[in-house]
Amino acid sequence: MNGYKINHMLFTNKEMQDILAGLKSLDSVNQTNRYVQLMEKLSEGSSCFMAGNQTMLINLSSWYKNSLPAKIEIIRNAIEQKTEIRFNYYPPMGESSRQIEPYCLIFQWAGWYVWGWCKIRKDFRLFKLNRMEETTTTDIVFNPRKYPLPDLENQKVFTENINVKVLFQPEHKWRLVDESGTGCFHLVMVWN
């Protein structure tokens, strides 16, 4: 509605900063300005929200930041239009072509996924966007199913425990901690 403004008294300064940090994070992956524009609308009349006073910055982009925005946009449009998508997929079991009814995009475990009904498996599946290639929409419109949200517990998704013996220099220990946390390894001294 023209001239309508959100009463900023509805949100505390900290709440508004959190909302804006979340919105800004979405621009880090979709390479559009629509969230910046929305941030400007939300913070209109309150320059303290936009003037570099943010205490939390979130960047959801990754090593795949050049290929992700197009995939995310294709999938978002397909979800809105209720059209199936098709792609080549590269899971651990080997490459395959898939066609799914997409239901939602998920950011989890530092990566982007799409949750959808797989036409091959006849079940809901989680597909990692980094493993998808040649992602396209189809002309097939689907009737939305009642869908469960995925169980994203690590034990449910990553069912295999993989033990690896790795020899590394002590000065590279930070990399193990960075990727998997301090409890992911046991140190063994190797004498030359």
Salt bridges, closest charged atoms under 4 A:
GLU44 OE2 - LYS5 NZ 3.62
GLU73 OE1 - ARG34 NH2 2.99
GLU84 OE2 - LYS119 NZ 2.87
GLU101 OE1 - ARG145 NE 2.80
ASP123 OD2 - ARG125 NH1 3.23
ASP178 OD2 - ARG175 NH1 3.44
GLU179 OE2 - ARG175 NH1 3.02
